[in-house]
C-alpha cells in the first residue's frame, strides 16, 4: 500500500473549493483516467476509470464528510484505495486543498507505475488541474453540504 499526499492552494473561498469537490460527476474534467463517476446516494459513488488502457469499475463509500473541512472515502471492491481531502481557509479568497490517498496498486503495470512515482505525479497533476478548473470558473458547479459522521469501530 502506498500513501500519496498532495496539496494545492486555490484562489477561491474555502466554501467554493469544498462545494466543487462534492460534485463528483465533474471529476473527469480534471482527473486523468477518470472516465465517469455516478453519485448513487449520499454516501455511495460508482467510478469508471481507465488504467494502462484497461477500463475498470468500482464502488466507493464516503465514510466521513464535514462541510468546508473534510471528505473521506474507501473503495468497496476492485482497486483498494482510501483517502481524505481536507480544506483549509487561508484567507477570504484563498484555500488549501490537501489530498491524502492510500492506494494498493493491482497488477504489474500499476505496481511499476507506483514504484516509478508515476502515481504521485498523476495525483499532483490532477490537483493542479483542479486548481485551474475551479479558478477559471470562479464558482462551483453545484454543492452538497450534508454531514456524514465517521463510523464507530
Order of alpha helices (4+ residues) and beta strands (2+ residues): beta-alpha-beta-beta-beta-beta-beta-beta-alpha-alpha
